[in-house]
Amino acid sequence: MTNDEDLLARIEADEDEIKGGPYSAAPLRALRAAAANRRAAEDAVTAAVEAAKESGVSWAAIGSAIGVSRQAAAKRYARRD
């Protein structure tokens, strides 16, 4: 097992201290949870954008709702069929 794999195993085992390391596992567990939450949020935004487009909402309105330009929204979320 590599050092990174060992570290992940210890984090997943819910150990509070990483022996031989200069840090606690708690911040790394929080980081993994935040990354999982971000992926879930990105999936939810993608689904909402798809639903908006299917109901006729413009890229300008979608971009405004998610805080980007219409071009950025279209570039990121337009289907590439």
Contacts in CASP RR format, 6 or more apart in sequence:
PFRMAT RR
TARGET T0000
AUTHOR 0000-0000-0000
METHOD contacts of the structure
MODEL  1
MTNDEDLLARIEADEDEIKGGPYSAAPLRALRAAAANRRAAEDAVTAAVE
AAKESGVSWAAIGSAIGVSRQAAAKRYARRD
1 9 0 8 1.000
7 18 0 8 1.000
7 28 0 8 1.000
10 18 0 8 1.000
10 25 0 8 1.000
11 18 0 8 1.000
11 25 0 8 1.000
11 28 0 8 1.000
11 29 0 8 1.000
11 32 0 8 1.000
14 25 0 8 1.000
14 29 0 8 1.000
15 25 0 8 1.000
16 24 0 8 1.000
16 25 0 8 1.000
16 26 0 8 1.000
17 24 0 8 1.000
17 25 0 8 1.000
18 24 0 8 1.000
18 25 0 8 1.000
45 66 0 8 1.000
46 77 0 8 1.000
49 62 0 8 1.000
49 66 0 8 1.000
49 73 0 8 1.000
49 77 0 8 1.000
50 77 0 8 1.000
50 79 0 8 1.000
52 61 0 8 1.000
52 62 0 8 1.000
52 65 0 8 1.000
53 62 0 8 1.000
53 77 0 8 1.000
58 70 0 8 1.000
59 70 0 8 1.000
59 71 0 8 1.000
59 73 0 8 1.000
59 74 0 8 1.000
59 78 0 8 1.000
60 70 0 8 1.000
62 70 0 8 1.000
62 73 0 8 1.000
62 77 0 8 1.000
63 69 0 8 1.000
63 70 0 8 1.000
63 72 0 8 1.000
63 73 0 8 1.000
64 70 0 8 1.000
66 73 0 8 1.000
68 76 0 8 1.000
END
